[in-house]
Amino acid sequence: MWGPDLLNLSGVSARISVTAALVACALAGTAPALAGAPTTSSPTTSAPTSGSGTQDPRVSQKVNARQHDPVHSSDGEPGEVAAPYPSFMRQATTSRIIRRQVAPGVQFTRWDQHDARGPIRAYLLAIDPTRPGVKIDLATQRRVSDTAPVRELIGHDSAVAGVNGDFYDIGDTGAPLGVGRDRQRGLLNGRQVGWNSAFYLDSHGTPEMDDLVLRARVAEHPGLPITNLNSPFVKPGGIGIYNSSWGRTAGYRVTDGQRKHVRVVTVRDGRVRSSGTRLKSDKGINGTLLIGRGDGANALRALKVGSRATVGYSLPERPQVAITGSRYLVKDGLINVVDDREMHPRTAVGIDHDTGEVLLLVVDGRQKFSRGYTMVEMADMMIDLGADDALNLDGGGSTTMVARKSDGSTGVVNSPSDGFQRSVANALEVTYTKPR
C-alpha cells in the first residue's frame, strides 16, 4: 500500500499520494484523475477499451479513425498480447514505493502495481528544468553511428540521470532514425519526413513537443532534394548529407544496398572536390558528402568539380536540444495511440505544461515481475502523472533508466529485459551543477 510518508511530497511525487494512490499508477478509467488531467468515467459508466466499438473519451476522434500498427522497439520483437479486459476490470493495486531526490530539481520514484492483466514495475524521473543548475540534454557517442549503453552515454557529461532515447538502426549502421540536437554540438542528425515527432527545448529552454523537420540545402543549387542528415539511409529519390559527426563511411548500407543510380559528391571548404558513382566503406569523412539515390543522384550531376557549393541545415524553432520518437502517446491531454494489445518494456518523455516539469517514465517488461505496457496504457499513465504531451521513445530491450543512487554512485535503476544494458544510439540525460 501507499505509505504515509508520501503525504508531504511536492511536484509530481505529490500527485502519487494517499488520496491519489490508484491514480498515479492506474490504467484508463479506473480511478479519479489527477489535477490537470481529463476526468475519466466511473467504473459503472466506463467506456470499453479501444476496439470494442465505443470511443474512449480521452482519445480524439481523429486517432480512433486511424488504423496502423505502432512501432514499439528497435529490436522488432513481437510483444505478448494483453488480455482484453475492459477498463473497469483493471483497477490496480500499488506497492513497494521508493522515492528519493537524485539532485535538487530531480525526483526519482519507483513503484509496483498489479491489475487483471498482471504486474508491472514503473520508474519516474520528475525534472524541473527551471531549477538553477539543472539541464536536460542529448547524450551520444562522438559519432552518430556509434552506440553505447545509457550509463556510458550519460557518463560523458557526468549526468545524474538519463533514459534511452530514439529508435535506431539496430544491427546495421547503429544510427538513430530521426532528429537529434545536442546542446553543445548542435544538430547531429535529421530527416525531412518520416520520423519527426520530437521532444525539444526551444530557444528559451522551454520544453515543447511538436514535429521537427530538417531544413537543408546547397545555397548555389536550392532545388536539390535534400532529405536526410546523418541518417541510417537516404530516402529513395533524395539526397543525404553525411559529415564527420556521422563517423566512417557506410558504403551502400545508406542506400539500402542500391548500387545503380547512385552518386556521391564531396564538398570541402565551399567547393565541390569530387563527384562519382561509387560509395566507399570505412573511410573517414573529410568535408561533407552528398549521397543521392535515383532522382537525387541525377540532380547531383549539376554540381561540377571545382564549382562553389555551400551546404547548410537547421531545424525550425531553433531548439537547444531535440530528440525524436516513434509517435506521440499524448497530445494536448488526449491519448494519441490506439494499440492496447501488444505489451513491451516502454520508455517515454512527457511534459506537464502546468508545472513545467519534464517526466521521464520507464516501465519494465518481458519479465515475470513486470509484463510491460501497451501503448494506450503508457499514454494513460502519462496523463495520470500530469503530462499534457508525451512521446514514445525506444522500448523493448533498449528500455533503460540510469540515476544517481543514495550512495552517490550512478547506475541502472530498472531491469532491462535483455538482462544487461543494451548499446543504444543516444539518450536523454539530466545534468546538475551546484549554483555558485
C-alpha positions as CSV (number, residue, x, y, z in Angstrom):
1,M,0.0,0.0,0.0
2,W,1.0,3.6,-0.3
3,G,3.0,4.8,2.7
4,P,2.1,7.8,4.8
5,D,5.5,9.4,4.1
6,L,4.1,10.3,0.6
7,L,1.8,12.9,2.2
8,N,4.3,15.7,2.2
9,L,5.8,15.3,-1.3
10,S,5.8,18.1,-3.8
11,G,5.6,18.3,-7.6
12,V,4.8,15.1,-9.5
13,S,5.6,13.0,-6.4
14,A,2.9,14.8,-4.5
15,R,0.4,13.5,-7.1
16,I,1.3,10.0,-6.0
17,S,-0.3,10.4,-2.6
18,V,-2.7,8.5,-0.4
19,T,-5.6,10.4,-1.9
20,A,-4.4,9.7,-5.5
21,A,-2.9,6.3,-4.8
22,L,-4.6,4.5,-7.6
23,V,-4.5,7.5,-10.0
24,A,-0.7,7.7,-10.4
25,C,-0.4,4.1,-11.5
26,A,-3.9,3.2,-12.6
27,L,-4.9,2.2,-16.1
28,A,-7.5,4.0,-18.1
29,G,-10.8,4.8,-16.3
30,T,-10.0,3.0,-13.0
31,A,-9.5,6.0,-10.7
32,P,-10.2,9.7,-10.2
33,A,-8.0,11.9,-12.5
34,L,-5.1,13.9,-11.2
35,A,-5.2,17.7,-11.2
36,G,-5.0,18.9,-14.8
37,A,-5.8,15.5,-16.3
38,P,-9.0,14.7,-18.1
39,T,-11.7,13.2,-15.9
40,T,-12.4,9.6,-16.6
41,S,-15.8,7.8,-16.4
42,S,-16.7,5.9,-13.2
43,P,-16.5,2.1,-13.3
44,T,-20.2,1.8,-13.9
45,T,-20.1,4.1,-16.9
46,S,-16.6,3.5,-18.2
47,A,-16.3,3.1,-21.9
48,P,-14.9,-0.2,-23.2
49,T,-11.4,-0.3,-24.4
50,S,-10.2,0.5,-27.9
51,G,-11.5,-1.9,-30.4
52,S,-14.8,-2.6,-28.7
53,G,-16.8,-0.1,-30.9
54,T,-17.1,2.6,-28.2
55,Q,-14.7,5.6,-28.2
56,D,-12.6,6.3,-25.1
57,P,-13.5,9.9,-24.0
58,R,-9.7,10.6,-23.7
59,V,-9.0,9.5,-27.3
60,S,-9.5,12.1,-30.1
61,Q,-11.9,11.1,-32.9
62,K,-9.0,11.5,-35.4
63,V,-7.0,8.9,-33.7
64,N,-9.8,6.5,-33.3
65,A,-10.3,6.6,-37.0
66,R,-6.7,5.8,-37.7
67,Q,-5.7,2.1,-38.2
68,H,-2.0,1.2,-38.2
69,D,0.5,-0.8,-36.2
70,P,2.7,1.4,-34.0
71,V,6.4,0.9,-33.8
72,H,7.3,-0.4,-30.4
73,S,11.0,-1.1,-30.2
74,S,14.2,-1.1,-32.3
75,D,14.6,-4.8,-31.8
76,G,11.3,-5.6,-33.6
77,E,10.4,-8.5,-31.3
78,P,6.7,-9.2,-31.1
79,G,5.2,-8.4,-27.8
80,E,3.0,-10.5,-25.6
81,V,-0.7,-9.8,-26.4
82,A,-2.6,-8.3,-23.4
83,A,-5.7,-9.9,-22.1
84,P,-8.7,-7.9,-23.5
85,Y,-10.1,-6.9,-20.1
86,P,-12.4,-3.8,-20.2
87,S,-11.1,-0.8,-18.2
88,F,-13.5,-1.2,-15.3
89,M,-12.0,-4.7,-14.6
90,R,-8.4,-3.4,-14.5
91,Q,-8.2,-1.5,-11.2
92,A,-4.7,-1.6,-9.9
93,T,-3.2,-2.2,-6.5
94,T,0.1,-0.4,-5.8
95,S,3.0,-1.4,-3.5
96,R,6.8,-1.1,-2.9
97,I,7.0,2.6,-3.4
98,I,10.6,4.1,-3.3
99,R,11.3,7.7,-3.7
100,R,14.3,9.9,-3.3
101,Q,15.9,13.1,-4.6
102,V,18.5,12.4,-7.3
103,A,19.6,16.1,-7.3
104,P,17.8,19.4,-6.5
105,G,15.0,19.6,-9.0
106,V,15.3,15.9,-10.0
107,Q,13.0,13.4,-8.1
108,F,13.0,9.6,-8.6
109,T,10.0,7.4,-7.8
110,R,9.7,3.6,-8.2
111,W,6.6,1.5,-7.6
112,D,5.0,-1.8,-8.4
113,Q,1.4,-2.3,-9.4
114,H,-0.8,-5.2,-10.2
115,D,-4.1,-5.4,-12.2
116,A,-6.1,-8.0,-14.1
117,R,-3.5,-8.1,-16.8
118,G,-0.7,-8.8,-14.4
119,P,2.2,-7.0,-12.6
120,I,4.3,-4.1,-13.8
121,R,7.1,-2.1,-12.3
122,A,7.4,1.6,-13.1
123,Y,10.1,4.3,-12.7
124,L,9.7,8.0,-12.9
125,L,12.1,10.9,-13.1
126,A,10.4,14.2,-12.5
127,I,12.6,17.1,-13.6
128,D,12.2,20.8,-13.0
129,P,14.3,22.4,-15.9
130,T,13.9,25.8,-14.4
131,R,15.8,24.8,-11.2
132,P,19.2,26.5,-11.2
133,G,21.9,24.0,-12.1
134,V,19.5,21.5,-13.8
135,K,19.9,20.9,-17.6
136,I,18.4,18.4,-20.0
137,D,20.5,17.4,-23.0
138,L,21.0,14.8,-25.7
139,A,23.7,12.2,-24.8
140,T,25.6,10.5,-27.7
141,Q,28.9,8.9,-28.6
142,R,31.3,11.1,-30.5
143,R,30.0,9.7,-33.8
144,V,26.3,9.4,-34.7
145,S,26.8,5.8,-36.0
146,D,28.3,4.6,-32.7
147,T,26.3,3.0,-29.9
148,A,26.9,2.5,-26.2
149,P,25.0,1.6,-23.0
150,V,23.0,4.5,-21.5
151,R,25.3,4.6,-18.4
152,E,28.3,5.2,-20.7
153,L,26.5,7.8,-22.8
154,I,25.4,10.0,-19.9
155,G,28.8,9.5,-18.2
156,H,30.5,11.6,-20.8
157,D,28.8,14.7,-19.2
158,S,28.7,13.4,-15.6
159,A,24.9,13.4,-15.7
160,V,22.9,12.5,-12.7
161,A,20.2,10.6,-14.6
162,G,19.0,9.6,-18.0
163,V,17.0,7.2,-20.2
164,N,17.5,5.6,-23.6
165,G,16.4,7.8,-26.5
166,D,15.5,7.5,-30.1
167,F,14.8,4.3,-32.1
168,Y,17.9,3.3,-34.1
169,D,19.2,1.2,-36.9
170,I,19.9,-1.8,-34.7
171,G,22.2,-4.4,-36.1
172,D,23.4,-2.3,-39.1
173,T,24.6,1.3,-39.1
174,G,23.6,1.9,-35.4
175,A,22.4,5.5,-36.3
176,P,19.2,7.0,-34.8
177,L,16.2,7.1,-37.1
178,G,15.1,10.7,-36.6
179,V,16.3,14.0,-35.3
180,G,19.0,14.7,-32.7
181,R,20.3,18.0,-31.5
182,D,22.9,18.3,-28.8
183,R,23.2,21.5,-26.6
184,Q,26.9,21.8,-27.3
185,R,27.5,20.1,-30.6
186,G,24.4,21.3,-32.5
187,L,22.3,19.4,-35.0
188,L,23.7,15.9,-35.4
189,N,21.1,14.1,-37.5
190,G,17.7,14.7,-39.0
191,R,15.1,13.9,-41.6
192,Q,12.7,15.9,-43.8
193,V,9.9,13.4,-43.5
194,G,9.1,10.1,-41.8
195,W,10.4,10.4,-38.2
196,N,9.8,13.9,-36.9
197,S,7.7,13.5,-33.7
198,A,10.0,15.3,-31.3
199,F,10.6,16.4,-27.7
200,Y,12.7,19.5,-27.6
201,L,13.8,22.6,-25.6
202,D,13.0,25.7,-27.5
203,S,15.4,28.7,-27.9
204,H,14.4,29.9,-24.4
205,G,14.8,26.4,-22.9
206,T,11.1,25.7,-22.5
207,P,10.1,22.1,-23.0
208,E,7.9,21.5,-26.1
209,M,6.6,18.7,-28.2
210,D,6.0,19.0,-31.9
211,D,7.2,17.8,-35.3
212,L,10.8,19.0,-36.2
213,V,11.5,18.8,-39.9
214,L,15.1,19.0,-41.3
215,R,15.7,22.1,-43.4
216,A,18.7,21.7,-45.7
217,R,20.0,23.0,-49.0
218,V,23.0,23.8,-51.1
219,A,22.9,27.6,-51.4
220,E,24.0,27.6,-55.1
221,H,21.5,24.8,-56.0
222,P,18.4,25.4,-53.8
223,G,16.3,22.9,-55.8
224,L,18.3,19.9,-54.7
225,P,16.0,17.3,-52.9
226,I,18.0,17.0,-49.7
227,T,16.0,14.6,-47.4
228,N,18.4,13.4,-44.7
229,L,21.3,14.4,-42.4
230,N,23.5,11.6,-41.0
231,S,20.6,9.1,-41.3
232,P,20.8,5.3,-41.5
233,F,19.6,5.5,-45.1
234,V,18.9,8.1,-47.8
235,K,15.3,8.4,-48.8
236,P,14.8,6.9,-52.3
237,G,14.9,9.8,-54.8
238,G,16.5,12.0,-52.2
239,I,19.9,13.3,-51.1
240,G,21.6,12.6,-47.8
241,I,24.2,14.8,-46.1
242,Y,27.0,13.0,-44.2
243,N,29.8,14.7,-42.3
244,S,32.4,14.0,-39.7
245,S,29.7,13.7,-37.0
246,W,28.5,10.6,-38.7
247,G,31.7,8.6,-38.4
248,R,33.3,6.4,-41.0
249,T,31.5,5.9,-44.3
250,A,29.0,3.0,-44.5
251,G,29.1,2.4,-48.3
252,Y,25.9,1.1,-49.9
253,R,24.3,0.4,-46.5
254,V,23.0,4.0,-46.6
255,T,21.3,3.3,-50.0
256,D,19.7,0.1,-48.8
257,G,22.1,-1.8,-51.0
258,Q,21.2,0.1,-54.1
259,R,24.2,0.4,-56.4
260,K,22.8,1.7,-59.6
261,H,21.6,5.3,-60.0
262,V,23.7,6.4,-57.0
263,R,26.0,9.4,-56.8
264,V,28.3,10.8,-54.1
265,V,29.7,14.4,-54.2
266,T,32.4,15.6,-51.8
267,V,32.2,19.2,-50.7
268,R,35.1,20.8,-48.8
269,D,35.9,24.4,-48.0
270,G,33.0,25.6,-50.0
271,R,33.8,23.8,-53.3
272,V,33.0,20.5,-55.0
273,R,36.1,18.4,-54.7
274,S,34.8,15.2,-56.3
275,S,31.8,13.5,-57.9
276,G,31.3,9.8,-58.6
277,T,29.1,6.8,-58.6
278,R,30.9,4.6,-56.2
279,L,30.3,4.6,-52.5
280,K,33.3,3.6,-50.3
281,S,33.1,1.9,-46.9
282,D,35.0,2.5,-43.7
283,K,36.6,5.8,-44.8
284,G,37.0,8.9,-42.8
285,I,34.9,11.9,-44.0
286,N,36.9,15.0,-44.8
287,G,34.4,17.7,-45.5
288,T,30.8,16.9,-46.4
289,L,29.4,14.0,-48.6
290,L,26.2,14.4,-50.6
291,I,24.8,11.0,-51.5
292,G,21.9,10.8,-53.9
293,R,19.6,7.9,-55.0
294,G,17.6,7.9,-58.2
295,D,16.4,11.4,-58.9
296,G,18.6,12.7,-56.2
297,A,21.6,11.1,-57.9
298,N,20.6,12.7,-61.2
299,A,20.2,16.1,-59.5
300,L,23.7,15.9,-58.1
301,R,25.2,15.9,-61.6
302,A,24.7,19.6,-61.6
303,L,27.4,20.0,-59.0
304,K,30.6,20.2,-61.1
305,V,34.0,19.6,-59.7
306,G,35.6,22.9,-58.7
307,S,32.3,24.8,-58.5
308,R,31.1,26.6,-55.4
309,A,28.8,24.7,-53.0
310,T,27.7,25.9,-49.6
311,V,25.8,23.3,-47.6
312,G,23.6,24.4,-44.8
313,Y,21.0,22.8,-42.5
314,S,18.9,23.6,-39.5
315,L,15.7,22.9,-37.6
316,P,12.6,25.1,-37.2
317,E,12.2,26.8,-33.8
318,R,16.0,26.7,-33.3
319,P,15.8,24.3,-30.4
320,Q,18.6,24.0,-27.9
321,V,18.1,20.2,-27.6
322,A,15.9,17.8,-29.6
323,I,15.2,14.1,-29.8
324,T,12.5,12.1,-31.7
325,G,10.5,9.0,-31.0
326,S,8.0,6.8,-32.9
327,R,4.9,8.7,-32.1
328,Y,3.1,11.0,-29.6
329,L,1.4,9.0,-26.9
330,V,-0.4,12.1,-25.6
331,K,-1.1,15.3,-27.4
332,D,-2.9,18.2,-25.7
333,G,-4.2,15.9,-23.0
334,L,-5.7,13.3,-25.3
335,I,-4.4,9.8,-25.9
336,N,-2.9,9.7,-29.4
337,V,-2.4,6.0,-29.9
338,V,-4.8,3.1,-30.4
339,D,-2.8,-0.1,-29.6
340,D,-4.0,-1.6,-26.3
341,R,-2.9,-5.1,-27.1
342,E,0.9,-5.5,-27.6
343,M,2.9,-5.3,-24.3
344,H,6.6,-4.3,-24.2
345,P,9.1,-2.6,-21.9
346,R,8.5,1.2,-22.5
347,T,10.3,4.5,-22.3
348,A,8.6,7.8,-22.7
349,V,9.1,11.5,-22.1
350,G,6.3,13.8,-21.1
351,I,5.7,17.5,-20.3
352,D,3.4,18.9,-17.6
353,H,2.7,22.3,-19.1
354,D,1.0,23.5,-15.8
355,T,4.2,22.9,-13.7
356,G,6.8,23.0,-16.5
357,E,8.1,19.6,-15.3
358,V,9.6,17.1,-17.7
359,L,8.6,13.5,-16.9
360,L,10.8,10.5,-17.9
361,L,8.9,7.3,-17.4
362,V,10.2,3.7,-17.8
363,V,8.1,0.5,-17.4
364,D,9.9,-2.8,-17.3
365,G,8.6,-5.7,-19.4
366,R,9.2,-9.2,-20.8
367,Q,9.8,-10.4,-17.2
368,K,7.7,-12.3,-14.6
369,F,7.5,-9.3,-12.2
370,S,6.6,-6.8,-15.0
371,R,4.6,-7.7,-18.1
372,G,5.2,-4.4,-19.9
373,Y,2.7,-1.9,-21.1
374,T,0.6,-1.4,-24.2
375,M,0.9,2.0,-26.0
376,V,-2.5,3.0,-24.6
377,E,-1.6,2.0,-21.0
378,M,1.6,4.0,-21.3
379,A,-0.3,7.0,-22.6
380,D,-2.9,6.7,-19.8
381,M,-0.2,6.6,-17.1
382,M,1.4,9.6,-18.6
383,I,-1.9,11.5,-18.4
384,D,-2.4,10.4,-14.8
385,L,1.1,11.6,-13.9
386,G,0.1,15.1,-15.2
387,A,1.6,15.0,-18.8
388,D,-0.2,17.1,-21.3
389,D,2.1,15.8,-24.1
390,A,4.1,12.6,-24.2
391,L,6.4,10.9,-26.7
392,N,7.1,7.2,-27.1
393,L,10.9,6.6,-27.1
394,D,12.6,3.3,-28.0
395,G,11.4,0.3,-26.0
396,G,11.9,-3.4,-25.7
397,G,15.5,-4.4,-24.7
398,S,16.6,-0.8,-25.1
399,T,14.5,0.5,-22.2
400,T,16.9,1.7,-19.6
401,M,16.9,4.2,-16.8
402,V,20.1,5.3,-15.1
403,A,20.2,7.6,-12.0
404,R,22.4,8.6,-9.1
405,K,21.8,6.3,-6.2
406,S,21.6,7.1,-2.5
407,D,25.2,6.1,-2.0
408,G,26.3,8.6,-4.6
409,S,27.1,6.1,-7.4
410,T,25.3,6.3,-10.7
411,G,23.9,3.1,-12.2
412,V,20.9,1.3,-13.8
413,V,17.8,1.5,-11.6
414,N,15.4,-0.5,-13.7
415,S,15.6,-4.1,-15.0
416,P,16.5,-4.1,-18.8
417,S,14.7,-7.1,-20.4
418,D,17.9,-8.4,-22.1
419,G,19.4,-8.9,-18.6
420,F,22.1,-6.3,-19.3
421,Q,22.3,-2.8,-20.7
422,R,21.9,-2.8,-24.5
423,S,24.1,-0.4,-26.5
424,V,21.8,2.3,-28.0
425,A,22.3,5.3,-30.3
426,N,21.5,8.1,-27.8
427,A,19.9,9.1,-24.6
428,L,18.1,11.9,-22.8
429,E,20.2,13.0,-19.9
430,V,19.9,15.3,-16.9
431,T,22.9,17.1,-15.5
432,Y,23.2,19.1,-12.3
433,T,25.8,21.7,-11.4
434,K,25.6,23.3,-8.0
435,P,25.0,27.0,-8.4
436,R,27.7,29.3,-7.1
